[in-house]
């Protein structure tokens, strides 16, 4: 079984852990039909359109 020969320094440990904090928020895009923001490459949850075509029929309330 592999065992470290020397204790790993705090600096080196923190460098290894630093990559976990580089998360980014998902990219949002404005819908061309209704102007609401939604995730890219997804059908708009408000109007049901994607790429200028109606994918899901939505009733206006």
N, C-alpha and C positions, 0 to 999 in steps of 0.2 A: 504494500500500500504506500502511495506517495505521501511523504510528509515534508512540509517546508523546512528548509535548513535554517532560515532566519525569520524573525518576526517581520511582518510587512508594516511599513511606516504608515502613520496616519495620512500623510500627504498622498501616498500611492493608493491607499484605500479610498480616499475621497475622490481622486481622479477617476477611479474605476466606477464609483457610484454616480459621478456627475452626469453621465449620459442618460440617466433616467429622467432628468428634469428637462429634457429638450423636447417635450411633447408640444404640439401645436394644435390650435383650435381648427376644426374642420372648415374648409373653404365654403363660403356662402355666395350665392349668385342671385341676382334679381330676376324674377320671372318676367318674360317679355309680354305676357298677356295681362297679368293683374298687378305686377310690380312688387309682389311680396318676395321676401328673401327665403330661399330654401337651399338644400344641399345640391351641389353640382351633379349632373348626370342622373337626376331623380325626377320623377313626376311631381309637379307642384301639388302640394297638399291642399291649397286653397281653391284653385280653379281646375285642376286635373289635366293640365296641358303639359306636353313635353315636346320640345323642338318645333313649336308652332302647330302641333296636332293634338286634338282632344283624345286623350287616352282613357280617362275615367270620366263618366258623366256625373256632373255635380249640379244639384238644384240650387238656385239662388233663394236664400231664405228671406 
